[in-house]
Amino acid sequence: MDKAASAKGRPPKSRLAPEVYFLPRRPLHVSVGIYGTIVMAGIGAGMVVEKWISARVEEDGGFVTLGSKKEEVLAVSQE
């Protein structure tokens, strides 16, 4: 009887995996839509920032300044 029991061997080791690994996946078209929307929002925000920077440069007369240096540049350019 010992031979019969040992011939079967040990049962396969069952691994307890957390449920986090098995979250439901979204369909492909939904994922593409979500990530496409995020990318397009980033591109749109970049275009708005670029337009704002261009407006600031035109407003300052072609000088790119930060903060209080604007008054100093205007005073030097007027002299």
mmCIF file of the N, C-alpha and C atoms, coordinates in Angstrom:
data_MODEL
# 
_entry.id   MODEL 
# 
loop_
_atom_site.group_PDB 
_atom_site.id 
_atom_site.type_symbol 
_atom_site.label_atom_id 
_atom_site.label_alt_id 
_atom_site.label_comp_id 
_atom_site.label_asym_id 
_atom_site.label_entity_id 
_atom_site.label_seq_id 
_atom_site.pdbx_PDB_ins_code 
_atom_site.Cartn_x 
_atom_site.Cartn_y 
_atom_site.Cartn_z 
_atom_site.occupancy 
_atom_site.B_iso_or_equiv 
_atom_site.pdbx_formal_charge 
_atom_site.auth_seq_id 
_atom_site.auth_comp_id 
_atom_site.auth_asym_id 
_atom_site.auth_atom_id 
_atom_site.pdbx_PDB_model_num 
ATOM 1   N N  . MET A 1 1  ? 0.809   -1.184  0.000   1.00 0.00 ? 1  MET A N  1 
ATOM 2   C CA . MET A 1 1  ? 0.000   0.000   0.000   1.00 0.00 ? 1  MET A CA 1 
ATOM 3   C C  . MET A 1 1  ? 0.859   1.257   0.000   1.00 0.00 ? 1  MET A C  1 
ATOM 4   N N  . ASP A 1 2  ? 2.003   1.182   0.580   1.00 0.00 ? 2  ASP A N  1 
ATOM 5   C CA . ASP A 1 2  ? 2.885   2.344   0.581   1.00 0.00 ? 2  ASP A CA 1 
ATOM 6   C C  . ASP A 1 2  ? 3.360   2.668   -0.829  1.00 0.00 ? 2  ASP A C  1 
ATOM 7   N N  . LYS A 1 3  ? 3.594   1.610   -1.631  1.00 0.00 ? 3  LYS A N  1 
ATOM 8   C CA . LYS A 1 3  ? 4.050   1.845   -3.001  1.00 0.00 ? 3  LYS A CA 1 
ATOM 9   C C  . LYS A 1 3  ? 2.962   2.539   -3.822  1.00 0.00 ? 3  LYS A C  1 
ATOM 10  N N  . ALA A 1 4  ? 1.729   2.171   -3.611  1.00 0.00 ? 4  ALA A N  1 
ATOM 11  C CA . ALA A 1 4  ? 0.636   2.760   -4.366  1.00 0.00 ? 4  ALA A CA 1 
ATOM 12  C C  . ALA A 1 4  ? 0.474   4.240   -4.019  1.00 0.00 ? 4  ALA A C  1 
ATOM 13  N N  . ALA A 1 5  ? 0.615   4.563   -2.773  1.00 0.00 ? 5  ALA A N  1 
ATOM 14  C CA . ALA A 1 5  ? 0.459   5.943   -2.343  1.00 0.00 ? 5  ALA A CA 1 
ATOM 15  C C  . ALA A 1 5  ? 1.613   6.799   -2.838  1.00 0.00 ? 5  ALA A C  1 
ATOM 16  N N  . SER A 1 6  ? 2.841   6.249   -2.819  1.00 0.00 ? 6  SER A N  1 
ATOM 17  C CA . SER A 1 6  ? 3.986   7.033   -3.253  1.00 0.00 ? 6  SER A CA 1 
ATOM 18  C C  . SER A 1 6  ? 4.072   7.111   -4.771  1.00 0.00 ? 6  SER A C  1 
ATOM 19  N N  . ALA A 1 7  ? 3.457   6.160   -5.487  1.00 0.00 ? 7  ALA A N  1 
ATOM 20  C CA . ALA A 1 7  ? 3.483   6.185   -6.947  1.00 0.00 ? 7  ALA A CA 1 
ATOM 21  C C  . ALA A 1 7  ? 2.670   7.353   -7.495  1.00 0.00 ? 7  ALA A C  1 
ATOM 22  N N  . LYS A 1 8  ? 1.628   7.697   -6.806  1.00 0.00 ? 8  LYS A N  1 
ATOM 23  C CA . LYS A 1 8  ? 0.811   8.822   -7.260  1.00 0.00 ? 8  LYS A CA 1 
ATOM 24  C C  . LYS A 1 8  ? 1.573   10.134  -7.149  1.00 0.00 ? 8  LYS A C  1 
ATOM 25  N N  . GLY A 1 9  ? 2.451   10.223  -6.197  1.00 0.00 ? 9  GLY A N  1 
ATOM 26  C CA . GLY A 1 9  ? 3.217   11.450  -6.017  1.00 0.00 ? 9  GLY A CA 1 
ATOM 27  C C  . GLY A 1 9  ? 2.426   12.501  -5.257  1.00 0.00 ? 9  GLY A C  1 
ATOM 28  N N  . ARG A 1 10 ? 3.034   13.610  -5.095  1.00 0.00 ? 10 ARG A N  1 
ATOM 29  C CA . ARG A 1 10 ? 2.365   14.693  -4.373  1.00 0.00 ? 10 ARG A CA 1 
ATOM 30  C C  . ARG A 1 10 ? 1.378   15.406  -5.293  1.00 0.00 ? 10 ARG A C  1 
ATOM 31  N N  . PRO A 1 11 ? 0.356   15.947  -4.742  1.00 0.00 ? 11 PRO A N  1 
ATOM 32  C CA . PRO A 1 11 ? -0.561  16.731  -5.583  1.00 0.00 ? 11 PRO A CA 1 
ATOM 33  C C  . PRO A 1 11 ? 0.153   18.006  -6.060  1.00 0.00 ? 11 PRO A C  1 
ATOM 34  N N  . PRO A 1 12 ? -0.218  18.518  -7.212  1.00 0.00 ? 12 PRO A N  1 
ATOM 35  C CA . PRO A 1 12 ? 0.447   19.732  -7.699  1.00 0.00 ? 12 PRO A CA 1 
ATOM 36  C C  . PRO A 1 12 ? 0.240   20.888  -6.716  1.00 0.00 ? 12 PRO A C  1 
ATOM 37  N N  . LYS A 1 13 ? 1.250   21.704  -6.626  1.00 0.00 ? 13 LYS A N  1 
ATOM 38  C CA . LYS A 1 13 ? 1.213   22.824  -5.682  1.00 0.00 ? 13 LYS A CA 1 
ATOM 39  C C  . LYS A 1 13 ? 0.243   23.883  -6.220  1.00 0.00 ? 13 LYS A C  1 
ATOM 40  N N  . SER A 1 14 ? -0.743  24.219  -5.441  1.00 0.00 ? 14 SER A N  1 
ATOM 41  C CA . SER A 1 14 ? -1.679  25.248  -5.885  1.00 0.00 ? 14 SER A CA 1 
ATOM 42  C C  . SER A 1 14 ? -1.221  26.592  -5.308  1.00 0.00 ? 14 SER A C  1 
ATOM 43  N N  . ARG A 1 15 ? -1.133  27.576  -6.172  1.00 0.00 ? 15 ARG A N  1 
ATOM 44  C CA . ARG A 1 15 ? -0.649  28.901  -5.778  1.00 0.00 ? 15 ARG A CA 1 
ATOM 45  C C  . ARG A 1 15 ? -1.843  29.815  -5.576  1.00 0.00 ? 15 ARG A C  1 
ATOM 46  N N  . LEU A 1 16 ? -1.862  30.491  -4.463  1.00 0.00 ? 16 LEU A N  1 
ATOM 47  C CA . LEU A 1 16 ? -2.932  31.441  -4.195  1.00 0.00 ? 16 LEU A CA 1 
ATOM 48  C C  . LEU A 1 16 ? -2.504  32.804  -4.737  1.00 0.00 ? 16 LEU A C  1 
ATOM 49  N N  . ALA A 1 17 ? -3.154  33.233  -5.796  1.00 0.00 ? 17 ALA A N  1 
ATOM 50  C CA . ALA A 1 17 ? -2.825  34.516  -6.416  1.00 0.00 ? 17 ALA A CA 1 
ATOM 51  C C  . ALA A 1 17 ? -3.857  35.553  -5.979  1.00 0.00 ? 17 ALA A C  1 
ATOM 52  N N  . PRO A 1 18 ? -3.414  36.758  -5.708  1.00 0.00 ? 18 PRO A N  1 
ATOM 53  C CA . PRO A 1 18 ? -4.381  37.793  -5.336  1.00 0.00 ? 18 PRO A CA 1 
ATOM 54  C C  . PRO A 1 18 ? -5.303  38.127  -6.501  1.00 0.00 ? 18 PRO A C  1 
ATOM 55  N N  . GLU A 1 19 ? -6.476  38.606  -6.184  1.00 0.00 ? 19 GLU A N  1 
ATOM 56  C CA . GLU A 1 19 ? -7.464  38.906  -7.215  1.00 0.00 ? 19 GLU A CA 1 
ATOM 57  C C  . GLU A 1 19 ? -7.092  40.133  -8.034  1.00 0.00 ? 19 GLU A C  1 
ATOM 58  N N  . VAL A 1 20 ? -6.162  40.940  -7.541  1.00 0.00 ? 20 VAL A N  1 
ATOM 59  C CA . VAL A 1 20 ? -5.770  42.164  -8.241  1.00 0.00 ? 20 VAL A CA 1 
ATOM 60  C C  . VAL A 1 20 ? -5.214  41.849  -9.622  1.00 0.00 ? 20 VAL A C  1 
ATOM 61  N N  . TYR A 1 21 ? -4.540  40.721  -9.770  1.00 0.00 ? 21 TYR A N  1 
ATOM 62  C CA . TYR A 1 21 ? -3.958  40.355  -11.055 1.00 0.00 ? 21 TYR A CA 1 
ATOM 63  C C  . TYR A 1 21 ? -5.018  40.030  -12.091 1.00 0.00 ? 21 TYR A C  1 
ATOM 64  N N  . PHE A 1 22 ? -6.202  39.745  -11.647 1.00 0.00 ? 22 PHE A N  1 
ATOM 65  C CA . PHE A 1 22 ? -7.224  39.267  -12.558 1.00 0.00 ? 22 PHE A CA 1 
ATOM 66  C C  . PHE A 1 22 ? -8.374  40.255  -12.702 1.00 0.00 ? 22 PHE A C  1 
ATOM 67  N N  . LEU A 1 23 ? -8.039  41.539  -12.739 1.00 0.00 ? 23 LEU A N  1 
ATOM 68  C CA . LEU A 1 23 ? -9.080  42.533  -12.963 1.00 0.00 ? 23 LEU A CA 1 
ATOM 69  C C  . LEU A 1 23 ? -9.597  42.407  -14.390 1.00 0.00 ? 23 LEU A C  1 
ATOM 70  N N  . PRO A 1 24 ? -10.848 42.737  -14.610 1.00 0.00 ? 24 PRO A N  1 
ATOM 71  C CA . PRO A 1 24 ? -11.376 42.633  -15.970 1.00 0.00 ? 24 PRO A CA 1 
ATOM 72  C C  . PRO A 1 24 ? -10.703 43.645  -16.897 1.00 0.00 ? 24 PRO A C  1 
ATOM 73  N N  . ARG A 1 25 ? -10.413 43.236  -18.115 1.00 0.00 ? 25 ARG A N  1 
ATOM 74  C CA . ARG A 1 25 ? -9.787  44.111  -19.093 1.00 0.00 ? 25 ARG A CA 1 
ATOM 75  C C  . ARG A 1 25 ? -10.860 44.805  -19.904 1.00 0.00 ? 25 ARG A C  1 
ATOM 76  N N  . ARG A 1 26 ? -10.535 46.016  -20.354 1.00 0.00 ? 26 ARG A N  1 
ATOM 77  C CA . ARG A 1 26 ? -11.467 46.731  -21.215 1.00 0.00 ? 26 ARG A CA 1 
ATOM 78  C C  . ARG A 1 26 ? -11.317 46.219  -22.644 1.00 0.00 ? 26 ARG A C  1 
ATOM 79  N N  . PRO A 1 27 ? -12.382 46.329  -23.431 1.00 0.00 ? 27 PRO A N  1 
ATOM 80  C CA . PRO A 1 27 ? -12.254 45.973  -24.854 1.00 0.00 ? 27 PRO A CA 1 
ATOM 81  C C  . PRO A 1 27 ? -11.274 46.923  -25.553 1.00 0.00 ? 27 PRO A C  1 
ATOM 82  N N  . LEU A 1 28 ? -10.720 46.495  -26.659 1.00 0.00 ? 28 LEU A N  1 
ATOM 83  C CA . LEU A 1 28 ? -9.699  47.265  -27.372 1.00 0.00 ? 28 LEU A CA 1 
ATOM 84  C C  . LEU A 1 28 ? -10.219 48.625  -27.814 1.00 0.00 ? 28 LEU A C  1 
ATOM 85  N N  . HIS A 1 29 ? -11.434 48.684  -28.353 1.00 0.00 ? 29 HIS A N  1 
ATOM 86  C CA . HIS A 1 29 ? -11.941 49.961  -28.849 1.00 0.00 ? 29 HIS A CA 1 
ATOM 87  C C  . HIS A 1 29 ? -12.152 50.966  -27.713 1.00 0.00 ? 29 HIS A C  1 
ATOM 88  N N  . VAL A 1 30 ? -12.465 50.495  -26.529 1.00 0.00 ? 30 VAL A N  1 
ATOM 89  C CA . VAL A 1 30 ? -12.626 51.394  -25.387 1.00 0.00 ? 30 VAL A CA 1 
ATOM 90  C C  . VAL A 1 30 ? -11.255 51.926  -24.947 1.00 0.00 ? 30 VAL A C  1 
ATOM 91  N N  . SER A 1 31 ? -10.259 51.055  -24.888 1.00 0.00 ? 31 SER A N  1 
ATOM 92  C CA . SER A 1 31 ? -8.916  51.481  -24.505 1.00 0.00 ? 31 SER A CA 1 
ATOM 93  C C  . SER A 1 31 ? -8.351  52.486  -25.500 1.00 0.00 ? 31 SER A C  1 
ATOM 94  N N  . VAL A 1 32 ? -8.530  52.229  -26.774 1.00 0.00 ? 32 VAL A N  1 
ATOM 95  C CA . VAL A 1 32 ? -8.040  53.156  -27.800 1.00 0.00 ? 32 VAL A CA 1 
ATOM 96  C C  . VAL A 1 32 ? -8.746  54.502  -27.662 1.00 0.00 ? 32 VAL A C  1 
ATOM 97  N N  . GLY A 1 33 ? -10.026 54.482  -27.391 1.00 0.00 ? 33 GLY A N  1 
ATOM 98  C CA . GLY A 1 33 ? -10.766 55.735  -27.209 1.00 0.00 ? 33 GLY A CA 1 
ATOM 99  C C  . GLY A 1 33 ? -10.285 56.526  -26.013 1.00 0.00 ? 33 GLY A C  1 
ATOM 100 N N  . ILE A 1 34 ? -10.056 55.854  -24.896 1.00 0.00 ? 34 ILE A N  1 
ATOM 101 C CA . ILE A 1 34 ? -9.602  56.544  -23.684 1.00 0.00 ? 34 ILE A CA 1 
ATOM 102 C C  . ILE A 1 34 ? -8.218  57.129  -23.889 1.00 0.00 ? 34 ILE A C  1 
ATOM 103 N N  . TYR A 1 35 ? -7.280  56.297  -24.367 1.00 0.00 ? 35 TYR A N  1 
ATOM 104 C CA . TYR A 1 35 ? -5.911  56.790  -24.542 1.00 0.00 ? 35 TYR A CA 1 
ATOM 105 C C  . TYR A 1 35 ? -5.827  57.814  -25.665 1.00 0.00 ? 35 TYR A C  1 
ATOM 106 N N  . GLY A 1 36 ? -6.618  57.667  -26.709 1.00 0.00 ? 36 GLY A N  1 
ATOM 107 C CA . GLY A 1 36 ? -6.660  58.666  -27.778 1.00 0.00 ? 36 GLY A CA 1 
ATOM 108 C C  . GLY A 1 36 ? -7.146  60.005  -27.272 1.00 0.00 ? 36 GLY A C  1 
ATOM 109 N N  . THR A 1 37 ? -8.149  59.989  -26.396 1.00 0.00 ? 37 THR A N  1 
ATOM 110 C CA . THR A 1 37 ? -8.658  61.228  -25.817 1.00 0.00 ? 37 THR A CA 1 
ATOM 111 C C  . THR A 1 37 ? -7.598  61.904  -24.963 1.00 0.00 ? 37 THR A C  1 
ATOM 112 N N  . ILE A 1 38 ? -6.865  61.116  -24.192 1.00 0.00 ? 38 ILE A N  1 
ATOM 113 C CA . ILE A 1 38 ? -5.810  61.680  -23.340 1.00 0.00 ? 38 ILE A CA 1 
ATOM 114 C C  . ILE A 1 38 ? -4.712  62.306  -24.196 1.00 0.00 ? 38 ILE A C  1 
ATOM 115 N N  . VAL A 1 39 ? -4.309  61.628  -25.263 1.00 0.00 ? 39 VAL A N  1 
ATOM 116 C CA . VAL A 1 39 ? -3.266  62.158  -26.145 1.00 0.00 ? 39 VAL A CA 1 
ATOM 117 C C  . VAL A 1 39 ? -3.739  63.438  -26.822 1.00 0.00 ? 39 VAL A C  1 
ATOM 118 N N  . MET A 1 40 ? -4.962  63.445  -27.315 1.00 0.00 ? 40 MET A N  1 
ATOM 119 C CA . MET A 1 40 ? -5.486  64.638  -27.979 1.00 0.00 ? 40 MET A CA 1 
ATOM 120 C C  . MET A 1 40 ? -5.602  65.811  -27.002 1.00 0.00 ? 40 MET A C  1 
ATOM 121 N N  . ALA A 1 41 ? -5.951  65.544  -25.753 1.00 0.00 ? 41 ALA A N  1 
ATOM 122 C CA . ALA A 1 41 ? -6.020  66.613  -24.752 1.00 0.00 ? 41 ALA A CA 1 
ATOM 123 C C  . ALA A 1 41 ? -4.624  67.184  -24.499 1.00 0.00 ? 41 ALA A C  1 
ATOM 124 N N  . GLY A 1 42 ? -3.615  66.329  -24.468 1.00 0.00 ? 42 GLY A N  1 
ATOM 125 C CA . GLY A 1 42 ? -2.245  66.807  -24.287 1.00 0.00 ? 42 GLY A CA 1 
ATOM 126 C C  . GLY A 1 42 ? -1.778  67.654  -25.452 1.00 0.00 ? 42 GLY A C  1 
ATOM 127 N N  . ILE A 1 43 ? -2.112  67.241  -26.667 1.00 0.00 ? 43 ILE A N  1 
ATOM 128 C CA . ILE A 1 43 ? -1.734  68.019  -27.853 1.00 0.00 ? 43 ILE A CA 1 
ATOM 129 C C  . ILE A 1 43 ? -2.451  69.373  -27.837 1.00 0.00 ? 43 ILE A C  1 
ATOM 130 N N  . GLY A 1 44 ? -3.725  69.368  -27.490 1.00 0.00 ? 44 GLY A N  1 
ATOM 131 C CA . GLY A 1 44 ? -4.481  70.621  -27.420 1.00 0.00 ? 44 GLY A CA 1 
ATOM 132 C C  . GLY A 1 44 ? -3.925  71.568  -26.371 1.00 0.00 ? 44 GLY A C  1 
ATOM 133 N N  . ALA A 1 45 ? -3.545  71.029  -25.214 1.00 0.00 ? 45 ALA A N  1 
ATOM 134 C CA . ALA A 1 45 ? -2.966  71.872  -24.166 1.00 0.00 ? 45 ALA A CA 1 
ATOM 135 C C  . ALA A 1 45 ? -1.638  72.454  -24.628 1.00 0.00 ? 45 ALA A C  1 
ATOM 136 N N  . GLY A 1 46 ? -0.840  71.668  -25.343 1.00 0.00 ? 46 GLY A N  1 
ATOM 137 C CA . GLY A 1 46 ? 0.422   72.173  -25.878 1.00 0.00 ? 46 GLY A CA 1 
ATOM 138 C C  . GLY A 1 46 ? 0.212   73.292  -26.872 1.00 0.00 ? 46 GLY A C  1 
ATOM 139 N N  . MET A 1 47 ? -0.834  73.179  -27.688 1.00 0.00 ? 47 MET A N  1 
ATOM 140 C CA . MET A 1 47 ? -1.130  74.234  -28.659 1.00 0.00 ? 47 MET A CA 1 
ATOM 141 C C  . MET A 1 47 ? -1.565  75.516  -27.956 1.00 0.00 ? 47 MET A C  1 
ATOM 142 N N  . VAL A 1 48 ? -2.343  75.378  -26.888 1.00 0.00 ? 48 VAL A N  1 
ATOM 143 C CA . VAL A 1 48 ? -2.774  76.558  -26.132 1.00 0.00 ? 48 VAL A CA 1 
ATOM 144 C C  . VAL A 1 48 ? -1.579  77.237  -25.485 1.00 0.00 ? 48 VAL A C  1 
ATOM 145 N N  . VAL A 1 49 ? -0.673  76.470  -24.911 1.00 0.00 ? 49 VAL A N  1 
ATOM 146 C CA . VAL A 1 49 ? 0.524   77.038  -24.281 1.00 0.00 ? 49 VAL A CA 1 
ATOM 147 C C  . VAL A 1 49 ? 1.398   77.716  -25.331 1.00 0.00 ? 49 VAL A C  1 
ATOM 148 N N  . GLU A 1 50 ? 1.540   77.096  -26.498 1.00 0.00 ? 50 GLU A N  1 
ATOM 149 C CA . GLU A 1 50 ? 2.346   77.695  -27.562 1.00 0.00 ? 50 GLU A CA 1 
ATOM 150 C C  . GLU A 1 50 ? 1.751   79.029  -28.011 1.00 0.00 ? 50 GLU A C  1 
ATOM 151 N N  . LYS A 1 51 ? 0.443   79.081  -28.146 1.00 0.00 ? 51 LYS A N  1 
ATOM 152 C CA . LYS A 1 51 ? -0.227  80.331  -28.546 1.00 0.00 ? 51 LYS A CA 1 
ATOM 153 C C  . LYS A 1 51 ? -0.040  81.393  -27.469 1.00 0.00 ? 51 LYS A C  1 
ATOM 154 N N  . TRP A 1 52 ? -0.126  81.000  -26.201 1.00 0.00 ? 52 TRP A N  1 
ATOM 155 C CA . TRP A 1 52 ? 0.053   81.943  -25.098 1.00 0.00 ? 52 TRP A CA 1 
ATOM 156 C C  . TRP A 1 52 ? 1.476   82.497  -25.093 1.00 0.00 ? 52 TRP A C  1 
ATOM 157 N N  . ILE A 1 53 ? 2.460   81.639  -25.325 1.00 0.00 ? 53 ILE A N  1 
ATOM 158 C CA . ILE A 1 53 ? 3.856   82.098  -25.360 1.00 0.00 ? 53 ILE A CA 1 
ATOM 159 C C  . ILE A 1 53 ? 4.064   83.044  -26.528 1.00 0.00 ? 53 ILE A C  1 
ATOM 160 N N  . SER A 1 54 ? 3.516   82.731  -27.685 1.00 0.00 ? 54 SER A N  1 
ATOM 161 C CA . SER A 1 54 ? 3.652   83.610  -28.852 1.00 0.00 ? 54 SER A CA 1 
ATOM 162 C C  . SER A 1 54 ? 3.034   84.980  -28.575 1.00 0.00 ? 54 SER A C  1 
ATOM 163 N N  . ALA A 1 55 ? 1.885   84.980  -27.913 1.00 0.00 ? 55 ALA A N  1 
ATOM 164 C CA . ALA A 1 55 ? 1.236   86.252  -27.577 1.00 0.00 ? 55 ALA A CA 1 
ATOM 165 C C  . ALA A 1 55 ? 2.090   87.052  -26.602 1.00 0.00 ? 55 ALA A C  1 
ATOM 166 N N  . ARG A 1 56 ? 2.701   86.381  -25.629 1.00 0.00 ? 56 ARG A N  1 
ATOM 167 C CA . ARG A 1 56 ? 3.566   87.077  -24.673 1.00 0.00 ? 56 ARG A CA 1 
ATOM 168 C C  . ARG A 1 56 ? 4.783   87.683  -25.362 1.00 0.00 ? 56 ARG A C  1 
ATOM 169 N N  . VAL A 1 57 ? 5.376   86.945  -26.298 1.00 0.00 ? 57 VAL A N  1 
ATOM 170 C CA . VAL A 1 57 ? 6.555   87.445  -27.008 1.00 0.00 ? 57 VAL A CA 1 
ATOM 171 C C  . VAL A 1 57 ? 6.183   88.653  -27.855 1.00 0.00 ? 57 VAL A C  1 
ATOM 172 N N  . GLU A 1 58 ? 5.064   88.589  -28.558 1.00 0.00 ? 58 GLU A N  1 
ATOM 173 C CA . GLU A 1 58 ? 4.624   89.737  -29.361 1.00 0.00 ? 58 GLU A CA 1 
ATOM 174 C C  . GLU A 1 58 ? 4.307   90.936  -28.474 1.00 0.00 ? 58 GLU A C  1 
ATOM 175 N N  . GLU A 1 59 ? 3.700   90.685  -27.333 1.00 0.00 ? 59 GLU A N  1 
ATOM 176 C CA . GLU A 1 59 ? 3.330   91.751  -26.403 1.00 0.00 ? 59 GLU A CA 1 
ATOM 177 C C  . GLU A 1 59 ? 4.568   92.439  -25.836 1.00 0.00 ? 59 GLU A C  1 
ATOM 178 N N  . ASP A 1 60 ? 5.634   91.685  -25.611 1.00 0.00 ? 60 ASP A N  1 
ATOM 179 C CA . ASP A 1 60 ? 6.853   92.235  -25.027 1.00 0.00 ? 60 ASP A CA 1 
ATOM 180 C C  . ASP A 1 60 ? 7.779   92.819  -26.083 1.00 0.00 ? 60 ASP A C  1 
ATOM 181 N N  . GLY A 1 61 ? 7.389   92.828  -27.323 1.00 0.00 ? 61 GLY A N  1 
ATOM 182 C CA . GLY A 1 61 ? 8.220   93.407  -28.363 1.00 0.00 ? 61 GLY A CA 1 
ATOM 183 C C  . GLY A 1 61 ? 9.344   92.488  -28.801 1.00 0.00 ? 61 GLY A C  1 
ATOM 184 N N  . GLY A 1 62 ? 9.168   91.208  -28.691 1.00 0.00 ? 62 GLY A N  1 
ATOM 185 C CA . GLY A 1 62 ? 10.166  90.264  -29.145 1.00 0.00 ? 62 GLY A CA 1 
ATOM 186 C C  . GLY A 1 62 ? 11.106  89.783  -28.070 1.00 0.00 ? 62 GLY A C  1 
ATOM 187 N N  . PHE A 1 63 ? 10.980  90.293  -26.838 1.00 0.00 ? 63 PHE A N  1 
ATOM 188 C CA . PHE A 1 63 ? 11.828  89.856  -25.733 1.00 0.00 ? 63 PHE A CA 1 
ATOM 189 C C  . PHE A 1 63 ? 11.116  88.770  -24.951 1.00 0.00 ? 63 PHE A C  1 
ATOM 190 N N  . VAL A 1 64 ? 11.847  87.759  -24.567 1.00 0.00 ? 64 VAL A N  1 
ATOM 191 C CA . VAL A 1 64 ? 11.305  86.725  -23.696 1.00 0.00 ? 64 VAL A CA 1 
ATOM 192 C C  . VAL A 1 64 ? 11.809  87.029  -22.301 1.00 0.00 ? 64 VAL A C  1 
ATOM 193 N N  . THR A 1 65 ? 10.904  87.440  -21.412 1.00 0.00 ? 65 THR A N  1 
ATOM 194 C CA . THR A 1 65 ? 11.295  87.823  -20.055 1.00 0.00 ? 65 THR A CA 1 
ATOM 195 C C  . THR A 1 65 ? 10.465  87.062  -19.042 1.00 0.00 ? 65 THR A C  1 
ATOM 196 N N  . LEU A 1 66 ? 10.976  86.999  -17.831 1.00 0.00 ? 66 LEU A N  1 
ATOM 197 C CA . LEU A 1 66 ? 10.261  86.357  -16.738 1.00 0.00 ? 66 LEU A CA 1 
ATOM 198 C C  . LEU A 1 66 ? 10.170  87.331  -15.570 1.00 0.00 ? 66 LEU A C  1 
ATOM 199 N N  . GLY A 1 67 ? 8.997   87.464  -15.006 1.00 0.00 ? 67 GLY A N  1 
ATOM 200 C CA . GLY A 1 67 ? 8.830   88.226  -13.761 1.00 0.00 ? 67 GLY A CA 1 
ATOM 201 C C  . GLY A 1 67 ? 9.163   89.694  -13.887 1.00 0.00 ? 67 GLY A C  1 
ATOM 202 N N  . SER A 1 68 ? 9.969   90.204  -12.954 1.00 0.00 ? 68 SER A N  1 
ATOM 203 C CA . SER A 1 68 ? 10.238  91.637  -12.842 1.00 0.00 ? 68 SER A CA 1 
ATOM 204 C C  . SER A 1 68 ? 11.274  92.125  -13.844 1.00 0.00 ? 68 SER A C  1 
ATOM 205 N N  . LYS A 1 69 ? 11.886  91.237  -14.598 1.00 0.00 ? 69 LYS A N  1 
ATOM 206 C CA . LYS A 1 69 ? 12.886  91.658  -15.577 1.00 0.00 ? 69 LYS A CA 1 
ATOM 207 C C  . LYS A 1 69 ? 12.239  92.422  -16.726 1.00 0.00 ? 69 LYS A C  1 
ATOM 208 N N  . LYS A 1 70 ? 10.937  92.317  -16.877 1.00 0.00 ? 70 LYS A N  1 
ATOM 209 C CA . LYS A 1 70 ? 10.238  92.988  -17.969 1.00 0.00 ? 70 LYS A CA 1 
ATOM 210 C C  . LYS A 1 70 ? 10.424  94.499  -17.892 1.00 0.00 ? 70 LYS A C  1 
ATOM 211 N N  . GLU A 1 71 ? 10.300  95.078  -16.715 1.00 0.00 ? 71 GLU A N  1 
ATOM 212 C CA . GLU A 1 71 ? 10.447  96.522  -16.561 1.00 0.00 ? 71 GLU A CA 1 
ATOM 213 C C  . GLU A 1 71 ? 11.871  96.957  -16.868 1.00 0.00 ? 71 GLU A C  1 
ATOM 214 N N  . GLU A 1 72 ? 12.851  96.153  -16.449 1.00 0.00 ? 72 GLU A N  1 
ATOM 215 C CA . GLU A 1 72 ? 14.257  96.483  -16.704 1.00 0.00 ? 72 GLU A CA 1 
ATOM 216 C C  . GLU A 1 72 ? 14.546  96.469  -18.200 1.00 0.00 ? 72 GLU A C  1 
ATOM 217 N N  . VAL A 1 73 ? 14.032  95.503  -18.928 1.00 0.00 ? 73 VAL A N  1 
ATOM 218 C CA . VAL A 1 73 ? 14.267  95.408  -20.372 1.00 0.00 ? 73 VAL A CA 1 
ATOM 219 C C  . VAL A 1 73 ? 13.599  96.571  -21.082 1.00 0.00 ? 73 VAL A C  1 
ATOM 220 N N  . LEU A 1 74 ? 12.386  96.920  -20.655 1.00 0.00 ? 74 LEU A N  1 
ATOM 221 C CA . LEU A 1 74 ? 11.680  98.047  -21.287 1.00 0.00 ? 74 LEU A CA 1 
ATOM 222 C C  . LEU A 1 74 ? 12.435  99.347  -21.009 1.00 0.00 ? 74 LEU A C  1 
ATOM 223 N N  . ALA A 1 75 ? 12.958  99.529  -19.801 1.00 0.00 ? 75 ALA A N  1 
ATOM 224 C CA . ALA A 1 75 ? 13.686  100.760 -19.472 1.00 0.00 ? 75 ALA A CA 1 
ATOM 225 C C  . ALA A 1 75 ? 14.970  100.855 -20.290 1.00 0.00 ? 75 ALA A C  1 
ATOM 226 N N  . VAL A 1 76 ? 15.662  99.756  -20.476 1.00 0.00 ? 76 VAL A N  1 
ATOM 227 C CA . VAL A 1 76 ? 16.904  99.758  -21.264 1.00 0.00 ? 76 VAL A CA 1 
ATOM 228 C C  . VAL A 1 76 ? 16.597  100.006 -22.736 1.00 0.00 ? 76 VAL A C  1 
ATOM 229 N N  . SER A 1 77 ? 15.525  99.412  -23.252 1.00 0.00 ? 77 SER A N  1 
ATOM 230 C CA . SER A 1 77 ? 15.214  99.573  -24.676 1.00 0.00 ? 77 SER A CA 1 
ATOM 231 C C  . SER A 1 77 ? 14.702  100.983 -24.989 1.00 0.00 ? 77 SER A C  1 
ATOM 232 N N  . GLN A 1 78 ? 14.119  101.681 -24.034 1.00 0.00 ? 78 GLN A N  1 
ATOM 233 C CA . GLN A 1 78 ? 13.625  103.036 -24.262 1.00 0.00 ? 78 GLN A CA 1 
ATOM 234 C C  . GLN A 1 78 ? 14.751  104.064 -24.242 1.00 0.00 ? 78 GLN A C  1 
ATOM 235 N N  . GLU A 1 79 ? 15.855  103.764 -23.604 1.00 0.00 ? 79 GLU A N  1 
ATOM 236 C CA . GLU A 1 79 ? 16.963  104.725 -23.505 1.00 0.00 ? 79 GLU A CA 1 
ATOM 237 C C  . GLU A 1 79 ? 17.701  104.845 -24.758 1.00 0.00 ? 79 GLU A C  1 
# 
